[in-house]
Amino acid sequence: MANKPKDDDGDAGVVLETKPKTKRPPLYKVLILNDDYTPMEFVVHVLERFFGLNHAQAFEIMLTVHKKGLAVVGVFSFEVAETKVTQVMDFARRHQHPLQCTMEKE
């Protein structure tokens, strides 16, 4: 009979399987940029429609965009952020506004 390998303390060696840890996906900030042509009311409408904000929240973010040049509208997974940026840009173009919406890694 063959002898099984033993550790120094006399116990047989045991191989433990480690479960790989999954990392959370990176998040992306969606930003709205200020311009001199898009009406403030249109920006408020976009924030309400595509980001689910109430009128007061949308108005506050619009003022931040107007005063500071840009504002973070939300933080999402890559796919959701990309979809929101595309929706906003398409909607702005259809209404002939130069509104810019971008995303960046958080």
N, C-alpha and C positions, 0 to 999 in steps of 0.2 A: 504494500500500500504506500501511496505517496504521502509525504508529510505536507500539510498546509503551512504557508508562511505565517509566522507569529510576530507580533510586536514585542518590544522589550518587556512589556508588563505581562506577557503570556496570552493576551487576547488575540483572536484572529482579526485581521484587518477588515474594516468595513468601508465600502465606498459609498459616500452620500451623494445623491444627485441634488444639485442646486438648481432652484427654479430661477430662470433669468428674470431680472426686474425690468419692467417696461417703463420707458421714460414718457413723461407727458409730452404731447406734441407742442412745438413752439407756438406762441401766440403772436398775433399781428394787430397793430393799432391801425384803425381806419381814421384818416385825417381829411378834413375839408379845408380847402385853401381859399383865402379871400381873393376877390378880384373887384374891379371897379364897375362892372357891368351887370352882374347877376343881382336881381332885386332881393332884398332881405326877406320878403314874404315867400319867395320861391325857395330860399334856403330853409326857412322854417318848415315849409311844406315837405321838402325832401327829408328832413330830419324826422318828421312825424311819420311819413309814409314808409321809409325804408329802414328806420331804426327804432320804430315803435315808441318814440318819445311823446309825452303829452305836450300841449302847446307851450306851457311855461318852461319846461326843460329845453324844448327846441329853441325857444326865443333866447334863453340864456346862452346856449351854445352858439347860436347865430351871432350874438353880440360879442362873444369871445373871438369868433372868427373875424368879425369886422374890426375889432380893436387890436388884436394881437397878430392877425395875419393867417392864423390857422388854429384848429382845435381838434383834439381827439374826440371822435364821436362814439367809439366803442372798441373793444378788444375781442378778437375772435380767432378761431382756428384759421389756417391758411385758406381753406376752401370757402369758408363763410365770408372771410374778409374779401377775398377775390371776387366773389359773387356780388357782394354789396357795392364794391367799387365799380364794377361793370354796370350794375343796375343804375347807380347814381349818374355815371357818365353818360349812359345811353339816354336816360330820362332828360338830362340837361341838354344834350344835343338835339333831341326831338323837340324841345321847347326853345331851341336856339339861344341857349345861355352857355357862356364859357366856364361854368363852374367846374372846378378841379377837385377830384377826390383821389387820394392815394392811400397806400398801405405801407407799413414798415414793421420790421421785426421788433418785438418788444424787448 
